[in-house]
Amino acid sequence: MMTASRDLHDVNDANDAAHSQDEAVHVFVYGTLRAGEINDMICAAQRHGIAAPVYVGTSTLGGQLYDFGHYPGMVLGVGAAGRVSGDIYRIPAALIPVLDEIEAVYPGEAGLFVREMHDVSCDGASYACIVYSVSASAVGQLPQIPGGDWVAYRRAREANAA
């Protein structure tokens, strides 16, 4: 499955629409933004008085997942066989600045995560999704998460530590 990268101005257009609760975009979340995780974006939306994200489905995206300790980072498109599991949500555009804050993505500043647009397939449909990724140079000697599923990996790690 190929992933087409969208122009970053599409994301900026979504930001421009953030003042309207009726505007919506899609996001692919693979780590702490997933439901039940520490940065659960459904809870983040609720804390900020923003309409709840709507679950679209679970899918995978080409890339490799790395363990940064308390959160994962995804390097997109590394190795054709590598897949990262995550969830697609339809979110109000007003939630984008909240997600940017969680991921420490600030205009004009270099950070660990970068917000990009990628097409993600799910149940026969394709969605242009915001994806927060990291560069290959950021992962250095970090352990790769086998299977590409942060939630399963974190749970197994915690069970082994107990």
C-alpha positions in Angstrom: 0.0 0.0 0.0 1.5 3.3 -1.0 1.2 6.4 1.2 1.0 9.7 -0.6 2.3 12.7 1.2 0.2 15.8 1.1 1.4 19.3 0.9 1.9 20.9 4.4 -0.3 23.8 3.3 -3.3 21.4 3.6 -2.6 21.1 7.3 -2.2 24.9 7.6 -5.6 25.3 5.8 -7.0 23.0 8.5 -5.5 25.3 11.1 -7.1 28.3 9.4 -10.4 26.6 9.8 -9.9 25.9 13.5 -12.2 28.7 14.5 -15.1 26.6 13.1 -16.2 23.6 15.1 -18.0 22.3 12.0 -14.7 21.9 10.0 -13.2 18.5 10.4 -10.0 16.7 9.4 -8.7 13.2 9.9 -5.8 12.1 12.1 -3.9 8.8 12.4 -2.7 8.2 16.0 -0.4 5.4 16.9 0.9 6.2 20.4 -0.1 8.2 23.5 -2.9 10.0 21.6 -4.8 6.7 21.2 -7.9 6.0 23.4 -7.0 5.0 26.9 -3.4 6.2 26.6 -1.8 9.0 28.7 -2.5 11.7 26.1 -5.8 10.3 25.0 -7.0 12.9 22.5 -10.7 12.3 23.3 -9.9 13.4 26.9 -7.8 16.3 25.6 -10.8 17.5 23.5 -13.1 17.3 26.5 -10.7 19.3 28.7 -10.7 22.0 26.1 -14.4 22.1 25.4 -14.0 20.7 21.9 -16.3 18.2 20.3 -15.1 14.6 20.7 -13.2 12.9 17.9 -15.1 10.3 16.0 -13.5 6.9 15.6 -13.2 5.8 11.9 -11.3 2.6 12.3 -8.0 0.9 13.0 -5.4 0.7 10.2 -1.6 0.5 9.6 0.8 2.9 8.0 4.2 2.1 6.4 7.0 2.8 8.8 8.9 1.8 11.9 8.0 2.5 15.5 10.6 3.3 18.2 10.6 3.4 22.0 11.4 6.8 23.4 10.6 5.6 27.0 7.2 7.0 27.8 6.0 7.4 24.2 6.8 6.1 20.7 8.0 7.8 17.6 7.2 6.7 14.1 9.7 7.0 11.2 7.5 6.9 8.1 8.2 4.7 5.1 11.3 2.9 6.5 11.4 -0.7 5.0 8.6 -1.8 2.8 7.6 -4.6 5.3 7.3 -2.3 8.3 3.9 -1.3 9.4 2.7 0.8 12.4 -0.8 0.1 13.9 -3.0 3.1 14.8 -6.4 4.5 14.8 -8.0 7.0 12.4 -10.3 9.6 13.9 -12.3 12.4 12.3 -11.6 15.4 14.5 -12.8 19.0 14.7 -10.1 21.3 13.2 -10.1 23.2 16.6 -8.4 20.1 18.1 -5.3 20.5 15.9 -3.6 23.2 18.1 -4.2 20.9 21.1 -2.6 18.0 19.4 0.3 20.2 18.3 0.8 21.3 21.9 0.8 17.7 23.1 3.4 16.7 20.4 5.4 20.0 20.9 4.9 21.0 17.3 5.3 24.8 17.1 5.3 27.0 13.9 8.9 28.0 13.0 10.5 25.8 15.6 12.3 22.5 15.0 11.1 19.8 17.3 11.1 16.0 17.7 7.8 15.5 16.0 6.7 16.9 12.6 3.0 17.2 11.5 2.5 15.8 8.0 -0.4 14.8 5.9 -0.5 11.2 4.5 -3.2 9.1 2.9 -4.2 6.1 5.1 -6.5 3.3 3.9 -9.1 1.8 6.2 -12.0 -0.5 5.3 -11.7 0.2 1.6 -11.6 4.0 1.9 -8.7 6.4 1.9 -8.4 9.3 4.3 -6.0 12.2 4.2 -4.7 12.1 7.7 -2.5 14.2 10.0 0.4 12.1 11.2 2.9 13.1 13.8 6.2 11.5 12.8 9.9 11.7 13.8 13.0 11.7 11.5 15.2 8.7 11.1 18.1 10.7 12.7 16.0 11.1 15.9 15.9 7.4 16.7 19.6 6.7 16.9 20.1 3.6 19.1 16.5 3.5 20.4 14.9 0.1 20.4 12.5 -0.6 17.6 9.0 -1.7 18.7 8.4 -5.1 17.2 5.1 -5.5 15.5 4.6 -1.7 15.3 1.8 -1.6 18.0 2.6 0.8 20.8 -0.3 -0.2 23.0 0.5 -3.9 22.9 4.2 -3.2 23.4 3.6 -0.9 26.4 1.2 -3.3 28.1 3.7 -6.2 27.6 6.6 -4.1 28.9 4.6 -3.1 32.0 3.5 -6.7 32.7 7.1 -7.9 32.5 8.2 -5.1 34.9 5.7 -6.1 37.5 
